Amino acid sequence: MSAADAVARAHRDEWARVVASLAKRFGDLDLAEESAAEAFATAVERWPADGVPPNPGAWLTMTANRKAIDRIRRENKRDDKHREALVLSDDEPHEPLGAIDDDRLRLIFTCCHPALAMESRVALTLRLVGGLTMPEIARAFLVQESAMGQRITRAKAKIKAAGIPFRVPSAEDLPERVSGVLAVLFLVFNEGYLASGPDTDPVRDDLTAEAIRLTRLIRALLPEDGEVAGMLALMLLIEARRPARVSASGELVTLDEQDRGAWNESLIAEGHRLVRERLATGAAPGRYQLLAAINAVHTSARDIRDTDWSQVVALYDQLVRLDPSPVVALNRAIAVAEVDGPDLALTQVDRLADALAEYHAFHATRADLLRRLGRSAEAREEYGRAIELAGNTAEAAHLARRRDQLRG
């Protein structure tokens, strides 16, 4: 393995642990993140010349700690932390891990503090722990990158001003934080399922695998939480379709064109089992449980023509009452097109124009409905707009082929 590969692997595997270690020692999110970043930058410079250390994680932790101490010494206003830093050593006994053994999951729960607004805690955690870049986070929230940067800055400022403790959550803390943690993992999974950046692989199985792994751990911690079970089922049922999602030529393959024989049957069976278990409880389903149920309908059909679209619409009707967002309304309209036709669906989609004008899927959906209605010139224009907004290369290739098949 080259030094560059070793640094990249360490960043993927060790970033959360290094940040968590520093944050616990110094109680400062900014200091932890900045010092960890300096340590990785040092590794980029030194490992190619000096060789990869036998224990890269320990090297990074030690280097990051030294960077943090140097920063504290430079800042006179941190005299108290300076005195504390001077007595720290690498053999200092570690604090108890608390209810969560996994480093990355522990840090996610720690960042998802209920004192922060939900969007702020999710955005901050994605930035510090989730492995997503600022542009990726902004696209996930359908906002400009500058606005997302301001949101994260305000969240960090609130943590400092309010003195929010950066500590490992206890078992009693988990239920009030789990909704934010699930939101983080869902966005990480979505970025892996359909990467939004033009310079990445169209499907990032490293992100989907990590999101599933962490959700399994949460399921073990909170086995009675219906939304955790729903989230796990949702991820499994979507991940099951991954082998059929991108063609050999690098083009996205939509659900109606996928080879269903390539789907992962074991993941589908596990996802279906989780959905049935939640239905058997008789409890009102939450957002992730409804999304899992929708995907269970899709993965139950051996052919696209066998899909129970009426059931899909009925599930979306329930979901809209819980989450009346324009994206949910858009997805519902796609199902409506299969039940009541593209004309009615287009009317519903057009009502979302103001809210989703910069969302590529809105234009792609509208283009497909216009194509089905024989309005080829309008469809070509909408496909063009969708291609402009789509960051995913495989999706852009699919949209371009659909556009080029039209005349007029």
C-alpha positions in Angstrom: 0.0 0.0 0.0 1.4 3.4 -0.9 1.7 6.2 1.6 -1.1 8.1 -0.1 -3.4 5.1 0.1 -2.4 4.7 3.7 -3.4 8.3 4.5 -6.7 7.9 2.7 -7.5 4.7 4.5 -6.5 6.2 7.9 -8.7 9.2 7.2 -11.7 6.9 6.5 -11.0 4.6 9.5 -9.4 6.9 12.1 -10.9 10.4 11.7 -13.8 9.9 14.0 -11.7 8.2 16.7 -9.0 10.9 16.7 -11.6 13.7 16.9 -13.5 11.9 19.7 -10.3 11.4 21.6 -9.3 15.1 21.4 -12.8 16.4 22.1 -13.0 14.3 25.3 -9.6 15.6 26.5 -10.0 19.2 25.6 -13.7 19.8 25.5 -13.6 21.8 22.3 -15.1 20.7 19.0 -13.2 23.3 16.9 -9.9 22.4 18.6 -10.5 18.7 18.1 -11.4 19.0 14.4 -8.6 21.5 13.6 -5.9 19.6 15.3 -7.0 16.3 13.7 -6.9 18.0 10.3 -3.4 19.2 11.0 -2.3 15.7 12.0 -3.6 14.3 8.8 -1.9 17.1 6.8 1.3 16.2 8.5 0.9 12.5 7.6 0.5 13.5 3.9 3.8 15.3 4.1 5.8 12.9 6.2 4.6 9.3 5.4 5.8 9.3 1.8 9.3 10.2 3.0 9.5 8.5 6.4 7.3 5.5 5.6 3.9 4.5 7.1 4.1 4.0 10.9 3.4 0.5 12.2 0.3 1.9 14.0 -1.1 4.7 11.9 -4.0 5.4 14.3 -1.7 5.8 17.3 0.6 8.0 15.4 -2.3 10.3 14.3 -3.7 10.5 17.8 -0.3 11.4 19.3 0.4 14.0 16.6 -3.1 15.5 16.9 -2.7 15.8 20.7 0.6 17.6 20.2 -1.0 19.9 17.7 -3.8 20.6 20.1 -1.4 21.4 23.0 0.6 23.7 20.7 -2.6 25.6 19.8 -3.6 25.9 23.5 -0.1 27.2 24.4 -0.4 29.9 21.7 -3.7 31.1 23.0 -3.1 32.9 26.3 -6.8 33.2 26.9 -6.9 29.4 27.4 -4.6 29.4 30.5 -6.7 26.9 32.4 -6.7 24.5 29.4 -3.0 25.1 29.0 -2.3 23.9 32.5 -4.5 20.9 31.9 -2.8 20.1 28.7 0.7 20.1 30.3 -0.2 17.1 32.5 -1.7 15.0 29.7 0.2 12.0 28.5 -0.5 9.2 26.1 -0.7 6.7 28.9 -3.5 8.6 30.7 -6.3 6.3 31.6 -9.2 6.6 29.2 -12.7 7.6 30.4 -15.3 4.9 30.4 -16.9 4.4 27.0 -20.4 4.6 28.4 -23.3 2.9 26.6 -21.7 2.9 23.1 -18.5 1.0 22.3 -18.1 2.1 18.7 -15.9 5.3 18.3 -17.7 6.8 15.3 -21.2 6.1 16.6 -20.3 7.5 20.1 -19.1 10.7 18.4 -22.3 11.0 16.4 -24.4 10.6 19.4 -22.2 13.2 21.2 -22.6 15.8 18.5 -26.4 15.3 18.2 -27.1 17.3 21.3 -30.8 18.1 21.8 -29.9 21.7 22.7 -29.2 22.4 19.0 -31.9 22.7 16.4 -32.4 19.4 14.5 -31.0 20.7 11.2 -28.0 22.3 12.9 -27.1 19.2 14.9 -27.4 17.0 11.7 -25.4 19.4 9.6 -22.7 19.7 12.3 -22.4 16.0 12.7 -22.2 15.3 9.0 -19.4 17.8 8.8 -17.4 16.5 11.8 -18.1 12.8 11.7 -20.1 11.7 8.7 -17.3 12.1 6.1 -19.3 14.4 3.9 -17.9 17.6 2.4 -19.6 21.0 2.7 -20.9 20.9 -0.9 -22.3 17.4 -0.3 -24.1 18.5 2.9 -25.5 21.6 1.2 -26.9 19.4 -1.6 -28.4 17.1 0.9 -30.3 20.0 2.5 -31.1 21.6 -0.9 -29.4 24.9 0.1 -26.5 26.9 -1.1 -23.1 26.0 0.3 -22.6 29.4 1.9 -25.9 29.1 3.8 -24.9 25.6 5.0 -21.5 26.9 6.1 -23.2 29.7 8.1 -25.5 27.1 9.7 -22.6 25.0 10.9 -20.7 28.0 12.2 -23.8 29.2 14.2 -24.1 25.7 15.7 -20.5 25.7 16.8 -21.0 29.2 18.3 -24.0 28.1 20.2 -22.1 25.1 21.7 -19.4 27.5 23.0 -21.8 30.3 24.1 -24.2 27.9 25.9 -21.4 25.8 27.4 -23.0 22.7 26.0 -20.9 19.8 27.4 -19.1 17.6 24.9 -19.4 14.3 26.7 -20.1 10.7 25.9 -23.9 10.2 26.2 -25.2 7.8 28.8 -27.8 5.1 28.1 -30.5 7.5 29.3 -29.4 10.1 26.8 -29.8 7.9 23.7 -33.6 8.0 23.1 -33.7 11.8 23.0 -30.7 11.9 20.6 -31.6 9.0 18.3 -33.8 11.0 15.9 -30.8 13.3 15.0 -28.5 10.3 14.7 -30.9 8.6 12.3 -31.2 11.7 10.2 -27.4 11.9 10.0 -27.1 8.2 9.0 -29.9 8.5 6.4 -28.1 11.4 4.7 -24.8 9.6 4.8 -26.5 6.5 3.2 -28.2 8.7 0.6 -24.9 10.2 -0.4 -23.5 6.7 -0.9 -26.5 5.4 -2.7 -26.4 8.2 -5.2 -23.4 10.4 -4.8 -24.1 14.1 -5.5 -20.6 15.2 -6.5 -19.3 15.0 -10.1 -15.8 13.9 -9.0 -16.8 10.8 -7.1 -18.0 7.3 -8.0 -21.7 7.4 -8.8 -22.4 4.9 -6.0 -20.2 4.9 -2.9 -20.6 1.6 -1.2 -18.1 2.7 1.6 -20.7 5.2 2.8 -23.7 2.9 2.5 -21.9 0.0 4.2 -20.8 2.3 7.1 -24.3 3.7 7.5 -25.8 0.2 7.7 -23.1 -0.9 10.1 -23.8 1.9 12.5 -27.6 1.5 12.2 -27.2 -2.2 13.2 -25.3 -1.0 16.3 -28.1 1.4 17.2 -30.6 -1.4 16.6 -28.7 -3.5 19.2 -28.7 -0.5 21.6 -32.4 0.3 21.1 -34.1 -2.9 20.0 -37.7 -1.6 20.8 -37.3 1.6 18.8 -39.5 1.3 15.7 -37.8 4.0 13.7 -34.4 2.4 14.2 -35.8 -0.8 12.9 -37.5 1.1 10.0 -34.3 2.8 9.1 -32.3 -0.5 9.0 -35.0 -2.1 6.9 -35.1 0.9 4.5 -31.3 0.8 4.1 -31.2 -2.9 3.5 -34.0 -2.8 0.9 -32.3 0.0 -1.0 -28.8 -1.5 -0.7 -30.2 -4.8 -2.1 -30.8 -3.1 -5.4 -27.3 -1.6 -5.7 -25.9 -4.4 -8.0 -28.4 -3.4 -10.7 -28.3 0.3 -10.3 -25.4 1.2 -12.6 -24.8 -0.4 -16.1 -21.5 -1.6 -17.4 -21.2 1.7 -19.4 -21.6 3.7 -16.2 -25.2 4.8 -16.7 -27.8 4.9 -13.9 -30.4 2.1 -14.4 -33.8 3.2 -13.0 -36.1 0.9 -11.1 -38.3 0.1 -14.1 -35.3 -1.1 -16.1 -33.3 -3.0 -13.5 -32.5 -6.7 -13.7 -34.3 -7.8 -10.6 -32.5 -11.1 -10.7 -29.3 -9.2 -9.7 -30.9 -7.9 -6.4 -29.5 -9.2 -3.2 -32.1 -11.6 -1.9 -30.7 -12.0 1.6 -30.9 -8.3 2.2 -34.4 -8.2 0.8 -35.5 -11.0 3.1 -34.0 -9.3 6.2 -35.6 -6.0 5.3 -39.0 -7.6 4.7 -38.7 -9.4 8.1 -38.1 -6.1 9.9 -41.0 -4.4 8.1 -43.4 -7.3 9.1 -42.2 -7.2 12.7 -43.0 -3.5 13.0 -46.4 -4.0 11.4 -47.2 -6.8 13.8 -46.7 -4.5 16.8 -49.8 -2.4 15.7 -48.0 0.8 16.6 -48.4 3.8 14.4 -45.5 3.8 11.9 -43.0 6.7 11.8 -41.3 8.2 8.7 -38.6 5.6 8.3 -41.0 2.7 8.8 -43.3 4.1 6.1 -40.3 4.6 3.7 -39.2 1.0 4.4 -42.8 -0.3 3.7 -42.8 1.5 0.4 -39.5 -0.1 -0.5 -40.8 -3.5 0.6 -43.7 -3.1 -1.9 -41.1 -2.4 -4.7 -38.9 -5.3 -3.8 -41.8 -7.7 -3.5 -42.6 -7.3 -7.2 -40.7 -9.7 -9.5 -41.5 -7.4 -12.4 -42.2 -3.7 -12.5 -45.7 -4.5 -13.9 -46.5 -6.4 -10.7 -45.9 -3.4 -8.4 -48.9 -2.6 -6.2 -48.8 1.1 -7.0 -52.1 1.7 -5.2 -50.4 0.5 -2.0 -47.5 2.7 -2.7 -49.7 5.8 -3.0 -51.6 4.8 0.2 -48.3 4.6 2.1 -47.2 8.0 0.7 -50.6 9.4 1.9 -49.6 8.4 5.4 -46.1 9.7 5.0 -47.2 13.1 3.7 -49.2 13.6 7.0 -46.0 13.0 8.9 -43.6 14.8 6.6 -45.3 17.3 4.3 -42.1 18.2 2.5 -41.9 19.0 -1.2 -39.6 16.0 -1.8 -42.1 13.6 -0.3 -44.9 15.2 -2.4 -42.7 14.8 -5.5 -42.2 11.1 -4.8 -45.9 10.6 -4.2 -46.7 12.2 -7.5 -44.4 9.7 -9.3 -46.5 6.9 -7.8 -49.8 8.7 -8.7 -48.6 8.7 -12.3 -48.7 4.9 -12.3 -52.2 4.8 -10.8 -54.0 7.8 -12.2 -51.9 8.7 -15.2 -49.1 11.2 -16.0 -51.6 14.1 -16.6 -52.8 14.3 -13.0 -49.3 13.6 -11.7 -47.9 16.5 -13.7 -50.4 18.9 -12.2 -49.2 17.8 -8.7 -45.6 18.2 -9.7 -46.1 21.7 -11.1 -47.3 22.9 -7.7 -43.8 22.2 -6.4 -42.0 24.4 -8.9 -41.1 27.2 -6.5 -39.9 24.9 -3.7 -37.9 22.5 -5.9 -36.6 24.8 -8.8 -33.0 23.9 -8.1 -33.6 20.2 -7.4 -32.6 18.0 -10.3 -35.1 15.2 -9.5 -38.0 17.7 -9.9 -36.9 18.5 -13.5 -36.2 14.8 -14.2 -39.6 13.8 -13.0 -41.3 16.6 -14.9 -39.4 15.6 -18.1 -40.5 12.0 -17.8 -44.1 12.9 -17.3 -44.0 15.3 -20.3 -42.4 12.5 -22.4 -45.2 10.2 -21.5 -47.7 12.8 -22.5 -46.1 13.2 -25.9 -44.9 16.8 -25.2 -41.4 16.1 -26.5 -40.0 19.6 -26.9 -40.9 20.5 -23.3 -39.5 17.2 -22.1 -36.2 17.8 -23.8 -35.9 21.2 -22.1 -36.7 19.7 -18.7 -34.1 16.9 -19.3 -31.6 19.6 -20.1 -32.2 21.4 -16.9 -32.1 18.2 -14.9 -28.7 17.3 -16.5 -27.3 20.8 -15.5 -28.3 20.3 -11.9 -27.4 16.6 -11.5 -24.0 16.1 -9.9 -24.1 12.3 -10.3 -22.3 11.2 -13.5 -24.3 8.0 -13.9 -27.6 9.8 -13.5 -26.6 12.6 -15.9 -25.7 9.9 -18.5 -29.2 8.3 -18.0 -30.9 11.6 -18.4 -28.9 12.5 -21.5 -29.9 9.2 -23.2 -33.6 9.8 -22.4 -33.4 13.3 -23.8 -31.6 12.2 -26.9 -34.2 9.6 -27.6 -36.8 12.3 -28.0 -37.6 14.2 -31.2 -38.7 17.8 -31.5 
